Amino acid sequence: MSSYTMTEANRRTAELVNEARYGHQPVMITDHGKPAAVVISPELMARYQALEDAADMAVIEEIKARGPVWVSNDDAQRMMDQWMEEAEAAEQNR
């Protein structure tokens, strides 16, 4: 993943957008040496969204399979976070 400082990103906006768009790799923008933002292609964003949606649906299906059992918001969020981590790990291993 390439990285630009905020100053570089301001001067080279078109270049970093094209790098993300055509290189299909995220481009990091840093501010004072710390990650501030990431520019990604629409295709990569769609993949991330699909992973998140799939993880959400998996949690919903798991909850439905248990039957009419109360699940707190915190538990549901933990389950969704766990599925997201697993989905992202699986995507990285492709």
Phi, psi and chi 1 to 4 in degrees:
 res  aa     phi    psi   chi1   chi2   chi3   chi4
   1 MET       -  128.4  174.4 -176.6  -25.0      -
   2 SER   -81.9  163.9   60.0      -      -      -
   3 SER  -141.3  140.6  179.8      -      -      -
   4 TYR  -128.9  144.7  -66.7   82.7      -      -
   5 THR   -73.9  164.8   65.2      -      -      -
   6 MET   -57.7  -41.9 -169.2   79.8   72.7      -
   7 THR   -62.7  -46.6  -57.9      -      -      -
   8 GLU   -61.4  -42.9  -69.7  172.4  -41.3      -
   9 ALA   -61.4  -39.0      -      -      -      -
  10 ASN   -63.1  -39.5  -77.5  -30.8      -      -
  11 ARG   -78.7  -28.9  -75.2 -167.4  -46.9 -116.3
  12 ARG  -121.5   36.9  -59.7  166.8   70.4 -178.3
  13 THR   -54.4  -50.3  -56.9      -      -      -
  14 ALA   -60.0  -41.1      -      -      -      -
  15 GLU   -63.6  -45.8 -179.1 -179.1  -25.2      -
  16 LEU   -71.6  -33.6   71.6   92.7      -      -
  17 VAL   -64.5  -45.2  167.3      -      -      -
  18 ASN   -64.5  -35.9  -76.1  -28.2      -      -
  19 GLU   -61.6  -43.7 -171.1  174.7  -30.1      -
  20 ALA   -68.7  -43.0      -      -      -      -
  21 ARG   -66.0  -52.0  178.3 -171.4  -62.6  161.4
  22 TYR   -92.6  -23.6  -60.7  115.4      -      -
  23 GLY   -85.2  -13.2      -      -      -      -
  24 HIS    53.1   33.0  -57.0  -71.5      -      -
  25 GLN  -127.9  143.1  -67.4  -66.3  -41.7      -
  26 PRO   -62.4  149.6  -17.6   28.9      -      -
  27 VAL  -121.3  119.8  176.6      -      -      -
  28 MET   -85.7  139.4  176.8   72.5   65.9      -
  29 ILE  -116.0  128.1  -60.9  171.7      -      -
  30 THR  -111.6  155.4   61.3      -      -      -
  31 ASP  -132.7  115.2 -170.7   19.3      -      -
  32 HIS    56.0   40.2  -59.6  -71.3      -      -
  33 GLY    81.2    0.1      -      -      -      -
  34 LYS  -114.0  143.2  -64.0  179.4 -178.3  172.5
  35 PRO   -56.1  132.0  -23.0   32.8      -      -
  36 ALA  -117.8  -35.1      -      -      -      -
  37 ALA  -162.6  164.2      -      -      -      -
  38 VAL  -133.6  133.9  176.8      -      -      -
  39 VAL  -101.7  128.0  177.8      -      -      -
  40 ILE  -131.3  159.5   61.2  172.8      -      -
  41 SER   -72.5  157.7   67.8      -      -      -
  42 PRO   -59.9  -34.8  -23.3   31.8      -      -
  43 GLU   -64.5  -43.0  -65.3   82.6   10.5      -
  44 LEU   -67.0  -38.1 -169.0   53.6      -      -
  45 MET   -61.7  -41.7 -179.3   64.1 -162.8      -
  46 ALA   -63.2  -38.9      -      -      -      -
  47 ARG   -64.4  -44.6  -72.6  177.4   69.3 -170.0
  48 TYR   -61.6  -42.2  -69.8  153.2      -      -
  49 GLN   -64.7  -40.5 -173.1   63.8   52.0      -
  50 ALA   -63.5  -40.0      -      -      -      -
  51 LEU   -61.6  -44.5  -76.9  171.8      -      -
  52 GLU   -64.6  -42.9 -174.7  174.7   -6.1      -
  53 ASP   -62.9  -42.6  -68.2  -13.0      -      -
  54 ALA   -63.7  -40.6      -      -      -      -
  55 ALA   -64.6  -42.2      -      -      -      -
  56 ASP   -61.3  -44.6  -70.4  -11.7      -      -
  57 MET   -64.9  -37.7  -72.4  -53.2  -61.1      -
  58 ALA   -62.7  -41.2      -      -      -      -
  59 VAL   -64.8  -42.8  169.9      -      -      -
  60 ILE   -60.7  -45.2  -70.2  167.5      -      -
  61 GLU   -64.3  -38.7  -68.1  -55.7  -41.8      -
  62 GLU   -63.6  -42.0 -176.7  177.9  -33.1      -
  63 ILE   -65.6  -43.6  -68.7  168.5      -      -
  64 LYS   -61.2  -38.4  -77.1 -178.9  179.5  179.1
  65 ALA   -64.9  -26.2      -      -      -      -
  66 ARG   -76.1  -14.7  -72.4 -167.8 -139.4  163.2
  67 GLY    90.6 -169.6      -      -      -      -
  68 PRO   -75.4   73.7   27.1  -32.6      -      -
  69 VAL  -113.7  136.1  175.3      -      -      -
  70 TRP   -71.0  130.8  170.8 -105.1      -      -
  71 VAL  -124.0  125.0  176.8      -      -      -
  72 SER   -69.2  160.4   71.5      -      -      -
  73 ASN   -59.0  -40.4  -72.0  -21.1      -      -
  74 ASP   -62.9  -43.8  -70.4  -19.9      -      -
  75 ASP   -64.7  -42.4  -73.5  -16.4      -      -
  76 ALA   -61.8  -41.6      -      -      -      -
  77 GLN   -65.1  -41.9 -174.8   63.4   52.9      -
  78 ARG   -61.2  -42.9  -87.2 -168.0  -69.6  -79.8
  79 MET   -64.0  -42.8  -68.2  167.3   65.1      -
  80 MET   -65.6  -39.8  -74.0 -168.7  -65.5      -
  81 ASP   -61.8  -41.4  -69.3  -15.5      -      -
  82 GLN   -63.7  -45.1  178.4 -176.3   -9.3      -
  83 TRP   -63.2  -38.8  -81.0   96.9      -      -
  84 MET   -62.9  -44.7  -82.1  -58.4  -61.3      -
  85 GLU   -60.1  -43.5  -70.8  172.9   10.3      -
  86 GLU   -66.1  -41.4  -68.5  171.2    3.7      -
  87 ALA   -66.0  -41.2      -      -      -      -
  88 GLU   -67.4  -38.4  -71.8  170.1   -4.0      -
  89 ALA   -64.5  -41.5      -      -      -      -
  90 ALA   -64.0  -39.3      -      -      -      -
  91 GLU   -65.9  -39.3  179.4   66.6   20.1      -
  92 GLN   -68.2  -27.3  -71.1  176.1   -5.0      -
  93 ASN   -82.8   -4.1  -70.2  -30.0      -      -
  94 ARG   -72.7      -  -76.3 -172.5 -173.3 -177.1
